[in-house]
């Protein structure tokens, strides 16, 4: 079965609806970032909301595209601001001239985007019109893949090449590559990276270097990047700031993201609450195996979090209703898609309390060979999970990232 494709020109003005069917805006453009030796990756859409403000809609929040409309889980409340590495397909690409493999030129009249995986879209084909050969009518049309044509280069080509390379590298390698750059160049590159990619890269750096880069970008951009970081990483970073500065940033952050960070900051650094992340996969007991696996496959879910799901009573966002149990990925694979996850709970896995020490959490994970362990409050509500990478960060020397960076400085 071929991957779904959508022509971009037909998206212009398409309605954006929430899952309940309420109209929340309309599409104004498609946002992409370049990739080395590959078609550009779609990172989101520019949406005009009901207040006629243009905001960013992450492609990961788009649930479906079709029939002249989009269904999305939510849209941002912040005005869209184009980064240097980003290209708007309607504004920046359609209408430009490209050179074909035979040396002739053509005009980009439209282009399609294709879904390559859950929440993963890329530019697919260009719909091109060649120059007319006679005095009447229009020139012939043709289709071509992005990499089958030569695109006009501009002064930003070198920067785009570097940004494309950073998009493709694992986050830890991209962090090392950035740290190899002169400081001013590193800041310039950080300015052009998308918020989510910069967040991924910063999470692989020592807090001192994180602050050096983010301070240069200003409070509003820093808040945008903190919104995209894992809540525990954002809490660690804010915890290294003066209290007044941290509060200023929390006020600028998305309220839901800031609430998670505030909760984490309230726990001691050497406790389960201080180690945990607040964004595990949470489902009701009557959810099916198929639903669980679909959530695990989403590209924005970290591998350690995708190793298991947590089952609770409502509400299903931390802090949830009473924690019922956990189901590991491997067990889900052994049962039919319509099986209810509430029947598959692993009775050997007991949650830890937010107040339990990091040493107790580490012993529990080692004893039961766990990739993650659920964390509950005294009322038995799930508030997060501690993953194996959280534990490793705690066990390694405090300056281990700085030592890694020293080999690149």
C-alpha positions in Angstrom: 0.0 0.0 0.0 1.5 3.4 -1.0 2.1 6.1 1.5 -0.6 8.9 1.7 0.3 12.0 -0.3 -1.2 15.4 -0.2 -0.7 18.3 -2.7 0.3 21.4 -0.8 -1.6 24.0 -2.9 -4.8 22.2 -2.0 -4.0 22.6 1.7 -4.1 26.4 1.5 -7.2 27.5 3.4 -8.1 24.0 4.5 -10.0 23.9 7.8 -8.3 22.6 10.9 -10.6 20.8 13.4 -10.1 19.3 16.8 -11.1 15.6 17.4 -14.6 16.8 18.6 -15.2 18.4 15.2 -14.8 22.0 16.3 -13.1 24.3 13.8 -9.9 25.8 15.3 -8.3 27.4 12.3 -7.2 27.1 8.7 -4.0 26.2 7.0 -1.8 29.0 5.6 1.5 27.1 4.8 3.6 24.0 5.3 6.9 24.3 7.3 9.9 22.2 6.3 13.6 21.8 7.2 16.3 20.7 4.8 18.0 17.3 5.1 21.3 16.2 3.6 20.8 14.0 0.5 17.1 13.7 1.2 13.8 15.5 0.6 13.0 18.2 3.2 11.2 17.0 6.3 7.9 18.5 7.2 7.9 19.8 10.8 4.5 21.5 10.9 2.0 23.8 9.5 1.3 27.5 9.8 -2.3 27.8 10.9 -4.5 31.0 11.2 -6.5 30.5 14.3 -9.9 31.9 15.1 -8.3 35.2 16.3 -6.7 35.5 12.9 -3.2 35.0 14.4 -0.8 32.8 12.6 0.5 30.0 14.9 2.6 26.9 14.5 1.0 23.4 14.4 3.5 20.6 14.9 3.1 17.8 12.4 3.2 15.4 15.3 -0.2 16.9 16.5 -1.9 16.3 13.1 -4.1 13.2 13.5 -5.4 13.1 9.9 -5.3 15.0 6.6 -7.9 14.4 3.9 -11.1 15.6 2.4 -9.9 19.2 2.3 -9.5 19.3 6.1 -7.1 18.4 9.0 -7.8 17.0 12.4 -5.3 18.0 15.1 -5.0 17.4 18.8 -4.1 21.0 19.6 -2.5 24.1 18.1 0.0 26.5 19.7 -1.1 29.9 21.2 2.2 31.5 20.1 2.6 33.6 17.0 4.5 31.7 14.3 8.0 33.0 13.6 10.0 31.4 10.8 13.5 30.2 11.7 16.4 30.6 9.4 16.6 26.9 8.5 12.9 26.6 7.8 11.2 26.9 4.4 7.5 27.6 3.8 6.4 25.5 0.8 3.7 27.9 -0.4 5.7 31.1 0.2 9.3 30.0 -0.5 9.1 27.1 -3.0 6.0 27.3 -5.2 6.7 29.7 -8.0 10.5 29.2 -8.0 12.5 28.0 -10.9 14.5 24.8 -10.8 16.8 23.1 -13.3 16.0 19.6 -14.6 18.5 16.9 -15.2 18.5 17.6 -19.0 19.6 21.2 -18.3 16.2 22.8 -19.0 14.3 24.9 -16.4 10.8 24.6 -15.0 8.5 26.4 -12.6 7.3 24.8 -9.5 3.5 25.0 -9.7 2.8 22.6 -6.8 4.4 19.8 -4.8 3.2 16.9 -2.7 4.1 15.8 0.8 4.0 12.1 1.8 3.6 10.3 5.1 6.5 7.9 5.7 5.5 6.8 9.2 3.2 7.9 12.0 3.7 11.7 12.3 6.6 11.7 9.8 6.0 13.6 6.6 8.4 14.7 3.9 8.3 16.5 0.5 7.6 13.9 -2.2 7.1 15.2 -5.8 7.3 18.5 -7.5 4.6 19.4 -10.1 6.6 21.4 -12.7 5.7 23.4 -15.7 8.3 23.8 -18.5 8.5 26.9 -20.7 6.0 27.0 -23.5 7.4 26.1 -26.9 5.0 28.2 -29.0 3.2 31.5 -29.0 0.0 30.1 -27.5 -1.1 28.1 -24.5 1.1 26.9 -21.6 4.2 24.8 -21.5 4.1 21.0 -20.8 4.0 19.7 -17.2 6.1 17.0 -15.6 6.7 15.4 -12.2 10.1 15.1 -10.5 11.4 14.1 -7.1 13.0 16.8 -5.0 16.5 15.5 -5.5 16.0 15.0 -9.3 16.2 18.8 -9.8 18.8 21.4 -9.0 17.5 24.1 -6.7 18.7 27.7 -6.9 21.4 28.3 -4.4 21.6 31.4 -2.3 23.9 33.0 0.3 22.4 30.7 3.0 23.5 27.5 1.2 26.4 26.8 3.5 24.3 27.3 6.6 21.5 25.2 5.2 24.0 22.4 4.5 25.2 22.4 8.1 21.7 22.6 9.5 20.6 19.7 7.2 23.5 17.6 8.6 22.6 18.4 12.2 19.0 17.3 11.5 20.2 13.9 10.4 22.7 13.2 13.1 21.8 11.5 16.4 21.3 14.2 19.0 24.5 13.4 20.9 26.6 13.6 17.7 24.9 16.8 16.7 25.7 18.3 20.1 29.4 17.3 19.6 29.4 18.9 16.1 27.9 22.1 17.4 30.5 22.3 20.2 33.3 22.0 17.6 32.1 25.3 16.1 33.4 28.8 17.2 31.1 30.2 19.9 29.5 32.9 17.7 28.9 30.4 14.9 27.4 27.9 17.3 25.0 30.6 18.5 24.1 31.4 14.9 23.3 27.8 14.1 21.3 27.5 17.3 19.2 30.5 16.2 18.3 28.7 13.0 17.5 25.3 14.4 13.9 24.4 15.0 12.8 24.5 18.7 12.3 20.7 18.9 15.7 19.9 17.3 17.6 22.4 19.4 15.9 21.0 22.5 17.0 17.4 21.6 20.6 18.6 21.0 20.8 20.7 24.2 19.7 17.7 26.3 23.0 16.1 25.3 25.1 19.1 26.6 26.3 20.1 30.1 24.0 22.7 31.8 26.7 25.4 31.5 26.8 25.1 27.7 23.0 24.9 27.6 22.7 28.1 29.4 25.4 29.8 27.3 23.5 29.0 24.1 20.0 29.8 25.4 21.1 33.0 27.2 22.2 34.3 23.8 18.8 33.5 22.2 16.7 35.6 24.7 14.0 34.6 27.1 11.2 34.1 24.7 13.1 31.7 22.5 14.5 30.0 25.6 11.0 29.4 26.8 10.0 28.0 23.4 12.9 25.5 23.6 12.2 24.6 27.2 8.6 23.7 26.1 10.1 21.1 23.7 12.6 19.6 26.2 11.7 16.6 28.3 10.2 18.0 31.5 12.9 16.5 33.7 15.6 18.0 31.6 13.9 21.4 31.6 13.6 21.2 35.4 17.3 20.4 35.7 18.2 23.4 33.6 15.8 25.8 35.4 17.1 24.4 38.7 20.6 25.8 37.8 19.3 29.3 37.4 18.6 32.0 40.0 15.0 31.6 41.3 13.8 34.9 39.8 15.1 34.1 36.3 13.6 30.6 36.5 10.2 32.0 37.4 10.3 34.4 34.5 10.9 31.6 32.1 8.2 29.4 33.7 5.7 32.3 33.1 6.7 32.4 29.4 6.4 28.7 28.9 3.3 26.9 27.8 1.2 26.6 31.0 0.8 22.8 30.8 4.6 22.3 30.2 5.4 24.8 33.0 3.1 22.9 35.4 5.0 19.7 34.9 8.4 21.4 35.4 7.1 23.2 38.6 6.0 19.8 40.0 9.5 18.3 39.3 11.2 21.2 40.9 9.3 20.6 44.1 11.0 17.2 44.6 14.5 16.6 45.9 17.1 15.9 43.2 18.0 12.6 44.9 14.4 11.2 45.0 12.3 9.3 42.5 10.3 12.5 42.0 13.4 14.4 41.1 14.5 11.8 38.6 11.3 11.0 36.9 9.8 12.3 33.7 6.1 13.3 33.7 5.2 12.1 30.2 4.8 8.3 30.1 2.3 6.5 27.9 -0.9 6.3 29.9 -4.0 4.3 28.9 -7.3 3.2 30.4 -7.8 -0.4 31.3 -10.3 -0.9 28.5 -7.9 0.4 25.8 -6.8 -2.3 23.3 -3.4 -3.7 22.5 -3.7 -2.0 19.0 -4.2 1.4 20.7 -1.2 0.8 22.9 1.1 -0.2 20.1 0.0 2.8 18.0 1.0 5.2 20.8 4.3 3.4 21.2 5.1 3.8 17.5 4.8 7.6 17.5 8.1 9.1 16.6 8.2 11.7 19.4 8.1 9.0 22.1 11.5 8.3 23.5 12.6 4.6 23.3 12.8 4.1 27.1 9.2 5.5 27.4 8.0 3.3 24.6 9.1 0.1 26.3 6.0 0.0 28.5 2.6 1.6 29.1 1.0 2.6 32.4 -2.6 1.8 33.1 -4.6 4.1 35.4 -8.1 5.3 36.4 -9.1 8.7 34.9 -7.8 11.3 34.5 -5.1 10.0 32.1 -2.5 12.8 32.5 -0.1 13.0 35.4 -1.1 13.1 38.2 -3.6 10.5 37.1 -6.3 8.6 38.8 -5.2 5.5 40.8 -2.3 3.6 39.2 -3.4 0.1 38.2 -0.3 -1.4 36.7 2.2 -1.5 33.8 2.3 -3.6 30.6 5.6 -4.1 28.7 5.9 -3.9 25.0 7.0 -7.5 24.6 3.9 -8.7 26.3 1.7 -6.6 24.1 3.2 -8.4 21.1 2.0 -11.7 22.3 -1.7 -10.8 22.3 -4.3 -10.1 19.6 -5.0 -6.4 18.7 -8.4 -6.3 20.4 -7.2 -7.6 23.8 -7.8 -5.1 26.6 -4.6 -3.9 28.3 -6.2 -4.1 31.7 -6.0 -7.9 31.5 -2.2 -7.9 30.8 -0.9 -6.0 33.8 2.5 -7.2 35.1 1.8 -8.0 38.8 5.6 -8.2 39.6 6.2 -4.5 39.0 5.4 -2.4 42.0 5.6 1.4 41.7 8.0 3.5 43.8 6.9 6.6 45.8 8.0 10.1 44.8 9.8 10.3 48.1 11.9 7.1 47.6 15.6 7.7 47.2 17.4 7.4 43.9 19.4 4.5 45.4 16.1 2.6 46.1 14.9 3.3 42.6 18.2 2.0 41.1 18.1 -1.2 43.2 14.5 -1.8 42.1 15.3 -1.4 38.4 18.4 -3.6 38.7 16.6 -6.4 40.6 13.8 -6.7 38.1 15.8 -5.8 34.9 13.4 -2.8 34.3 13.8 -0.1 31.6 11.4 2.1 33.5 9.6 2.1 36.8 6.3 3.9 37.6 6.3 6.6 40.3 3.2 7.3 42.4 2.3 9.9 45.1 1.0 8.8 48.6 -2.5 8.7 47.2 -1.5 6.0 44.7 -1.8 8.4 41.6 0.7 8.0 38.8 2.9 11.1 38.6 5.6 9.9 36.2 8.2 7.2 35.5 11.9 6.9 36.0 13.7 5.5 32.9 17.0 3.9 32.6 18.6 7.0 31.1 17.4 9.0 34.1 19.2 6.6 36.4 22.4 6.7 34.3 22.4 10.5 34.3 22.2 10.3 38.1 24.9 7.6 38.5 27.4 9.1 36.2 29.7 11.8 37.6 28.1 15.3 37.7 30.6 16.6 35.1 30.5 13.7 32.7 29.0 15.8 29.9 31.6 18.5 30.4 34.3 15.8 30.2 32.8 14.6 26.9 32.7 18.2 25.6 36.3 18.7 26.6 37.4 16.4 23.9 35.6 18.7 21.4 36.7 22.1 22.8 
